[in-house]
Amino acid sequence: MKILIVEDEPALNKSMVDYLSSQQYLCESVSNYRDALEKAELYEYDCIVLDIMLPGGNGLQILQALKDAGKTDGVIIISAKNELDDKIKGISLGADDYLTKPFHLSELSVRIAAIIRRKNLQGSNLLTFEEITIDVQAKTVAVNKNNVLLTRKEYELLLYLLINKNRVLSKNTIAAHLWGDDMDMADNYDFIYAHIKNLRKKLLQAGTGDYIQSVYGMGYKFSAH
């Protein structure tokens, strides 16, 4: 799951990145309005942790831009000001939750997980497709109730494909979601093919149908048809 952290206080920014990374989220972080707006408009995130007061602008303006663009990224507003007006305006612009500083990182993590469950998994910890079941809380995969051992990236890839089933995902989109800023260091997308190949092999060996389809010149699609 991919998280964008927008916070201008360096120590808090780093603390959130470190903690959420330890919870196996892929974290990207920025510290000003311009960079945050660019990231939010160009990429998709499972959740954006958004400070209201930012150098160069206001986090509520970013919320408005997301709303205008029809984007559905989950958003948690964080602010040092416990002002009702900010909270009401943020929620009306599409924010999913609101935290007032200071807050416990464990609480932030729980709220992020709740937003992701609600948006992507209809409130459940289990995501199912045919004979495949993913437990997003335990981060396990089972086929016909038998556990399948996947690497972390294979698990994240399967989860991303399943959430976006029946949609063609380009290699660039997959790389951006699973590797974030690190994808800029890649010369090509051969590593995507390798992960797809390994994941498909493990699923077939476990007894699934061949659901990962290669769409020539476009990318990959997860579908039963």
C-alpha positions in Angstrom: 0.0 0.0 0.0 1.3 3.4 -1.0 1.2 6.4 1.3 2.1 10.1 0.6 3.1 12.1 3.7 2.9 15.9 3.4 4.5 17.5 6.4 6.9 20.4 6.7 8.3 19.6 10.1 11.3 17.5 9.4 11.3 15.4 12.6 7.6 14.6 12.4 7.9 13.8 8.7 10.8 11.4 9.3 9.0 9.8 12.3 5.9 9.1 10.2 7.9 7.7 7.3 10.0 5.5 9.6 7.0 4.2 11.5 4.7 3.6 8.5 7.5 1.9 6.6 8.0 -0.5 9.5 4.3 -1.3 9.1 5.1 -2.3 5.5 3.7 0.7 3.8 5.5 2.2 0.8 6.0 5.8 1.9 6.8 8.9 -0.2 7.2 12.3 1.6 7.2 15.9 0.7 7.5 19.1 2.8 5.9 21.9 0.8 2.7 22.8 -1.1 4.2 22.7 -4.6 5.7 19.3 -4.3 2.6 17.9 -2.6 0.3 19.2 -5.3 2.5 17.8 -8.1 2.7 14.3 -6.4 -1.1 14.2 -5.7 -2.0 15.2 -9.2 0.4 12.9 -11.0 0.2 9.7 -8.9 -2.4 7.6 -7.1 -2.0 6.8 -3.4 -3.9 4.5 -1.0 -3.8 7.3 1.5 -2.4 10.8 1.8 -1.4 12.2 5.2 -1.9 15.9 4.7 -0.8 18.8 6.9 -2.9 21.9 6.5 -0.3 24.6 7.1 2.5 24.2 4.4 5.2 26.4 3.0 3.8 27.9 -0.2 0.2 27.1 0.3 -2.6 25.3 2.3 -3.4 21.7 2.4 -7.1 22.4 1.9 -6.2 23.8 -1.5 -4.7 20.3 -2.4 -7.9 18.7 -1.2 -9.8 21.0 -3.5 -7.5 20.1 -6.4 -8.0 16.4 -5.8 -11.8 16.9 -5.7 -11.8 18.9 -8.9 -9.8 16.2 -10.6 -12.2 13.5 -9.4 -9.5 11.6 -7.6 -10.4 9.2 -4.8 -7.2 8.8 -2.8 -7.9 8.4 0.9 -6.9 11.6 2.9 -6.2 12.2 6.6 -5.7 15.8 7.5 -3.3 16.6 10.3 -3.0 20.0 11.9 -1.6 21.7 15.0 -4.8 23.8 15.1 -7.8 22.1 16.7 -10.2 24.4 14.9 -13.7 23.1 14.0 -13.8 25.2 10.8 -10.7 23.5 9.3 -12.1 20.1 10.2 -15.5 20.8 8.7 -14.0 22.3 5.5 -11.6 19.5 5.1 -14.3 16.8 5.5 -16.6 18.7 3.1 -13.7 18.7 0.5 -13.4 15.0 0.7 -11.0 14.2 3.6 -11.7 10.9 5.3 -10.4 11.7 8.7 -8.7 14.4 10.9 -6.0 14.2 13.5 -4.8 17.0 15.7 -1.1 17.3 16.6 0.4 15.8 18.7 -0.8 12.3 18.0 0.5 8.8 18.4 1.9 7.2 15.3 0.1 3.9 16.2 -3.2 5.8 16.0 -2.3 7.3 12.6 -1.5 3.8 11.4 -4.8 2.4 12.6 -6.7 5.2 10.9 -4.9 4.7 7.6 -5.7 1.0 7.7 -9.3 1.8 8.4 -9.5 4.2 5.4 -7.9 1.6 3.1 -10.3 -1.1 4.2 -13.3 1.2 3.7 -12.2 2.5 0.3 -10.6 -0.6 -1.3 -12.0 -3.6 0.6 -15.6 -2.5 1.5 -14.7 -2.4 5.2 -13.3 -6.0 5.4 -9.8 -7.3 6.2 -10.3 -10.0 3.6 -10.1 -9.6 -0.2 -11.3 -12.6 -2.2 -11.2 -13.5 -5.9 -12.2 -17.0 -7.0 -10.1 -19.4 -4.9 -7.7 -16.6 -3.7 -8.1 -14.9 -0.3 -5.9 -12.1 0.9 -5.9 -11.1 4.6 -4.7 -7.5 4.4 -4.3 -7.2 8.2 -2.1 -10.4 8.5 -0.7 -9.8 5.1 -1.2 -13.4 4.1 -2.4 -15.1 0.9 -4.3 -18.4 0.7 -5.5 -20.5 -2.2 -8.3 -22.9 -1.4 -7.5 -22.1 2.3 -3.9 -23.2 1.9 -1.3 -20.5 2.6 0.9 -19.4 -0.3 4.4 -18.0 0.6 5.1 -14.8 -1.3 7.8 -12.2 -1.0 6.7 -8.8 0.2 6.8 -7.3 -3.4 4.9 -10.3 -4.8 2.2 -9.8 -2.1 2.0 -6.1 -2.8 1.8 -6.8 -6.6 -1.0 -9.4 -6.1 -3.0 -7.0 -3.8 -2.6 -4.2 -6.3 -3.7 -6.4 -9.2 -6.7 -7.7 -7.3 -7.9 -4.3 -6.1 -7.7 -3.2 -9.8 -9.1 -6.4 -11.3 -10.4 -6.2 -14.9 -8.3 -3.0 -15.4 -5.3 -2.9 -17.7 -2.3 -1.5 -15.6 0.7 -0.2 -17.4 4.2 -1.2 -16.3 4.8 2.4 -15.4 1.7 2.4 -13.2 2.7 -0.8 -11.4 6.3 0.4 -10.9 5.1 3.8 -9.5 2.7 2.1 -7.1 5.1 -0.6 -5.8 8.4 1.2 -5.9 7.4 4.9 -5.6 10.4 7.3 -6.0 12.8 4.4 -6.4 11.4 3.6 -9.8 13.3 6.6 -11.2 16.5 4.6 -10.8 15.3 1.9 -13.1 16.7 1.8 -16.7 13.7 -0.4 -17.8 10.8 -2.4 -16.5 12.3 -5.9 -16.8 12.0 -6.2 -13.0 8.2 -5.9 -13.4 8.1 -8.8 -15.8 10.3 -10.9 -13.4 7.9 -10.2 -10.5 4.8 -11.0 -12.6 6.4 -14.2 -13.8 7.3 -15.4 -10.3 3.9 -14.4 -8.9 2.0 -16.2 -11.7 4.2 -19.3 -11.2 3.5 -19.5 -7.5 -0.3 -19.0 -8.0 -0.5 -21.7 -10.7 1.4 -24.1 -8.5 -1.0 -23.4 -5.7 -3.9 -24.3 -7.9 -5.4 -21.0 -9.2 -6.5 -20.2 -12.7 -4.2 -18.2 -14.9 -5.6 -14.8 -14.0 -2.7 -12.6 -14.8 -3.0 -11.6 -18.4 -0.3 -9.8 -20.5 -1.9 -7.1 -22.7 0.5 -6.5 -25.6 2.0 -3.0 -25.7 0.0 -1.9 -22.7 0.7 -3.8 -19.5 -1.1 -6.4 -17.4 -4.7 -7.2 -16.3 -5.9 -9.5 -13.5 -9.1 -11.2 -14.7 -10.9 -14.5 -14.7 -11.8 -14.1 -18.4 
